[in-house]
Amino acid sequence: MINSRSLAAILMSDTEITRGFCPGASGIDVKSPPIFPEATDLLSDHDSRQQPSGSKGVLILADGSRYEGILFGFESITEGELVFNTAMSGYQESMTDPSFAGQILTFTWPLLGNYGIIPGISESSRVHPRGIICRQAMKIPDHRNSIGSIHDFLFAHQVPGIEGIDTRSLTKKVREFGTLLCAFGPIDKENEVKDRINKMVHPDTEDLVASVTCQESIILNPGVKNIDGDKLPRLVVIDCGIKYNILRELCGRFEVVLCPASTKFNKIIEEWNPDAIFASNGPGDPAHFGDAKIARNTLSSAVKADIPVMGICLGHQLMGLAAGLRTYKLRYGHRGVNQPVIDLETGKVHITSQNHGYAVEDPNKGMIGPHPSGVHSEASNNTLGADFKVRHINANDQTVEGLDLIGKPVFTVQFHPEACPGPHDASPLFNRFSDMVQLFLNSNIIIDGSEV
């Protein structure tokens, strides 16, 4: 399989872009920004379409639970960690979110695919969950911009789906007993499905970040300027599996350099001399010893060098580890566009979009709502050279949702402020970071991240 973040990007010509993803195209004075593949490009290349066969399928959970359904998409056996998403819309964005790598995604909303698949709204170049589970998959979508059904989309990306499942029962099981491994496939291959479950290794043991990060560094909007003709600050983005719309938001405020998660701090400084650093969302265990650990060390070095830093989702967790806090697996995680978060500085509640299965422990309360497996990182020392405070907490379960570093132009949030899909309550956080970077550059004085 081609790496989903491959930089087989082409340079933009003077012709209109009708496909692909080009976050730097609208920037002032930007010349020849790179274009990346977008997940619907593959669907556009599949001229022949066929309806699902209607074959029966079977879903087997690691605890022995068994569900029968109907297969759609690419009909084969698949396996992964069973998780659920509570969003009522935005299924295309969720299916193309790299943070779902290694997982089998259940949609709790009973009807999936009613408005079809729409070009230009995918969050990456491919479908990342290893399988899709739903109550009912819409065979003939109804939207003027749709270019195919969810079945067509999954088939083009060779990802299996199964419908006719009692998703309410499945979700209640996960909420009560925690996420667990599962596999599904054709019912006539049930023994093989069971065998896959028995031999399956948990995806979190894999270096999932390495499977979704880009392959080489590249400037997305070279030479971009603001409306006054001044060059925008240069931002290095550590790509742990970043969503496309986050890059859109950042390219409107910075000259953005996208770097693989494995890029070490000294190389970033020598090659790109950034004004600020951003750590993205991504899949898997933040305490993994692979690319995630390298990214964590980069963040720690950046903070100690007094470089402004923002982290979201996995980037937030990596900063938490660097601050000496443990990360731990949640019972069932936060996945949806309806997650309430309290800003402890302002008292405001923001409804946010989230997709994570791990959390940063509370410095006072410890691990809140842990998974029955007890998976967590080891205790470590604060390597940031700065103290921190909890800025945001989840209103439902009180888990940590954001950190501010004291005396440093640095903050992190657990949720996705770009809101694709989801509400826009938290989108001003990009402005907060942009203002923080500009103030830091103008004054060259270290500021408290909570003051901006």
N, C-alpha and C positions, 0 to 999 in steps of 0.2 A: 504494500500500500504506500502511495506517495505521502510523504510527511505533509500534514495539513497546513503547516506554516511555511512551506517551501517558498523561498524567495525567487521562484521562477517568474519574477515580476518583469513586465515589459515597461519600457519608458513610454509615457503618454505622448501621443502625437497631437497635431492640431485638429484631428478629427474628433467628433463628438464621442464620448464614452457611452456605449450602449450596454455594456456588461462589465463584470469585474468590480473591484473596490479600489478607489483612488482617494484617500482622505485628504491629500494635499492639493487636489485640483482647484479648489475655490480660493486658495490663498493668494494674496497680492504679491505680484512679481515672482511667483513660483514658476520655474521652467522645468519641464520634463519630469514631473513627479512619477514615482513608480505606481503601477497598477497591479493589484493582486487578484487571484481567483476568488470568486464569490460562489457560495454553495449552489445557487440556482443556475450557474453557468452549465454545470453538468447535466441538469435537467433539460436545459434548452438544447443540449447536444443529442438528447435521446428523442428522435423523431417518432419512433414506434412506441405506442402505449397499449397496455392491456389491463383489463380489470383483474383484481385479485382472483385466484383460483377458487377460493372458498374452502380450501383444505382445512381440516381440523388440526388444531395445535394443542400442546399441553405445556403448562407452566409448573415447574417443580421448585419449591423453596428448600433451603438447606435444612429446615426443621421437618421436612417430609410433607408439608402441605402441597396439595395438588389442585390445579385449576385447569379446566378445559376451555378452549376458545377457538377462534378462527384466525388463521394466519393472513397477513397482508405484508406489503413491502417485499423484501428479499427473503424468500422462504428457505431458511436454514437454521441450524442450531446455534444459539448464542448463549453467553453466560456473563454475569457481572454482579455488581452490588445493587440490590433493589432499593430504589429511592422513589420519593413521590414529589410532585410539584403541584401547588395549590392554585396556580394562575388560571383564570378563566379565558385568557387569550394570550397571544404571543408565543404560540407553540413553535413557530418556525425559528424565532430567536433562541428559544430554549434548546431546541434540538441541535442548533449550530453553536452553542456555547461550549468552548473547550473545557470549562470546569466540570462538565458531565462525562469526561473521558473515563472509561473503565466501569461505567454504571449502566444499569437498565432503568429507564425512566418511565414511571407511571404518572399519567395525567389524571388528577382527581375529577376535573370537570368532565362530565359524561360524554360530551360530543366533541370529537377532535377532527379538525380539518375542514370546518364548514366554509371558511373563506379561502381555502386552497393555499398555494405556495406563490409568493409574490417576489419578483426580482428586486434586489437592492436592499432588503431588510435582514438578510442573514448576518450572523455575528462572526462568521469565519468561512473557510473554504469548503467545509464538509460537515456532515452529521457526526457528532461526537459520542452520544450514548451508544452502547453496544446493542441496544434493543429498545423498542417502544411498546408500552402496554397501555391500553385504553378500554373504555366501555364500548364505544361505537366510533368507528372511523368513517368519515364522510366519503362516499365513493365519487360523487359528482359535486364539487364545490361550486359556490355561487359568489363570484367577485369579478368585477370587470378587469382587474389587473392580474388575476390568477393565470399561471401557465401550466398548472397541473395539480393533481391531488396529492395528499400526503402519502398515499400508496406509491404514486409515481416517483415522488421525491426520495422515499426510502429505498425503492427498488433501484433507482439510479445510483445511490450511494452504497448499495449492497448492505443495508441495515434491516434486520428483521423486525416485524411488528406482529402483535397479537391483540385481537379485540374480542369482545364478548366476555371479558373478565369482570368479575364482581370487584371493581376497584375500591368500593367502599370497605368491603371486608379486608382487602389487601392492605389498604392504608391504615385501618384500625389495628391490624396485626403489627405493622411496622411501628406505629406510634406506641404500642404497648410493649413490644419486645425489642425494638430497635431495628435498624437496617440489618439485612442479612443477605447472604449470597443466594442467587437463583439462576435458573437456566430455563429456556423454552425452545421448542422446535416442533416439527411435525409429530403428530400423535403416534404414527406408525414407527417412530424412532424413539419412543419413550424410554426404552432401556438405555439408549445412548445418551439421552438427556440426563438421566439419573447418574450415569457413569461420569459425565462431565462435572456434575455437582460434586461427586465424591472426590474427584481429582483436582478440583479447582483451587488455585492459589488466590488469596485476596488481592484485588487490584491495587490496594494501597501499598503493597510491598514493591510494586513496580515504580520505576522512575517516570511517572505520568507527565511531569513537567517537561522532561526531555522529549516526550512524544508529541507535544503541542507547541513548543517554542519555535521561533524562527531559526533558520540555519545560519544566517550571517547578518551583520549589522548593515543598516541602510537608512538614509535620510528620507523621510516621507514628504517633506515640503521644503526643499533646499532654497535658502535665501528669502524665505517668507518675511514680509514686512507688515506693519500695522498701517492704519489709514493715514498716519502722519508721515509715512515713509521711513520709519525707524525699524531696524531689524528686531524681530522678536527674540526673547531669550531662548537659548538652546536647552532642550530637555532630553535627557536619555531615559528611554522607557525600557525597563527590564521586563522582557516578554516571558511571562510564566504561563501564557495561554490567554492573551489579552483578547477582549471582544472588540469587534470593529468599531462600534459606536463610541467606545472610550477613546480610540484613536481619532475619531472625528472631533470629539470634544477637545482633545489636547492640541490637535493641529490648528484649531481656531485661536489658540492662545500662545503657542510656542512653535519654535522650529524643532521638530520631533525626530530623534534618532532612535530607531527600534533596534534593540540589541538582544541576542540570545541570553537566556537565563544563566548560561554557563560562562558569560563574559565576566572576567575578574575586574575588580575596581581599578587597579593600576592601568590596565589596558584601556578601560573606559576613559580615564583621565588623559592618558597619553594620546589616544586617537581622536577623542571628541571634545575634550575640555568643556564639559557641560556646565550650565548655570544652575541646574537642578536635576533631580533624579526621581523617577516614578516607578513604583513596583506594582505590577498588575495582579489581576485575579488569576486563578489557575486551579488545576485539579490535584487531588491526592493529599497525602499526609504532609503537613508543613515541616515536620521533623525528619523527613526522608533525607538520607545521606547523599543523594545525587545532586541534580541541578538546583533543587530548592535550597540546599545548604550553601551552595556557592552564592546564590542570590542573597541569602541572609547575610553572609559575610560582606558582600558588596554594600548592602544597606548600612551595616554597622560601620564600615569604613567611611561611608559618605557622611554619616551623622557626626563621627569624630572629626571629620575634615570641615565641619560647619557648612555643608552643602544642603540647601533646602530639599526636603524629601516628602513625598506623599505616597502612601500605600493603600491599596484597597483589597479586600477579600483575602486572598493568599498573601498579598503584600503586607496586609495588616498582621496576619499571623506570624509571618517571618520577623516583623519588627517586634512583636511580642516575645518571640523566642530570644531575639537579640537583647531585649530588655531584662531577661532573666525569668520571664514568666513561662509556665508550662503551657503547651497546647494539648488538647485532648479531643477525642472523638465524641460527638454528641449522639444522643440516643437515636434521633432521626433527622437531625439537621434542620436548617432553615432554607426552604426552596419555594419561592413564590414571589408575587408582586404586592403582597399585602402584609408585610412585616413591620409592625410599629416600633420605632426607635426613639428614645428620649435623649435629647441633648441636655446634659446636666448643667451646662453653662447658662442656657437660655430658658430651660423648662419646656421648650416646644417638643411636640411629638411629630415625627416625620414618618409617613408611610413609605416603605422602601422596597426595592427589588433585591432579593438575596438568593444566593446559591452556594451553600457551603455545608460541609459535614463535620468540620472541626471548629473549635473555638479557642480563644485565649482565656486562660483562667483569670478569675477575679483576684486581685492581690490580697483582698481581705476574706472573701467568701470561698475561694478555691474553685474547684471544678463544679459547675452547676449543670445538672441534667446530663451526666455522662452516659456513654454507651455501656450496656451490660458487659461488654468485652473488657472494659477498663483500659482501653488503649490510650496512652498519653506519652508525652515526651518526658525525658529526665530533667530534673532541676538543674539549672545552670546559672552562671553569673551574668550580671548586666554588663554587656560589652559596648554600650553606647556612649559611656562617659557623660550620661545625663539621667536625671530622674524623669519620671513620667506620671501622668494622672489619667484616670479613666474619664473620658469626655462623653461617650455615648453608651447606653445600655439598651437591651431589648426589653420592651414593655411587657412582653408575654412571659418570659422566663428569667429576666434580669441578667442574662449573659452579657459579657463585654462586647460592645459594638464599635468602639473607637478609642484611640489613645492620643493624647497630646504630650509631646516632650517639653519639659520645663526648661526655658532658656535656650531653646533651639527652634529653628523654623521648620518644624517637622510635625506631621500628624498623620494618623491612619484611621480608616473606617472599614468595618467588616462588610458593609452592604455595597451595592452597585449604584453609584450616583448618576451614571449615564442613563439609567432607566430604560433599557431596551431589552425586554419589555418592562413596562411598569410605570408608576407615577413619577412626577418630576420634582417631588418635594426636596430631594437631596442634591439636585443638579447645581445649586449655587456653590457647592463645595469645590467645584473646579475653579470658580471665580475666587474663592477663598485662597486656594493654592496659588493661582496666578498673581493675586494681589500680594501674597506673602513673598513670592519670589521677587516681584518688582520692588517691594519695599526693602527687601534685603539687599538687592543689587544697588539701589539708590543710596541707601544709608550705610551699607557695609557694616551694620550693627546686628549682632545676633539678637533675635526677638523670640519671645515666647509664642509658640504656635497657637495658643488659645487666645492671643490678643488680636488675631486677624480673622 
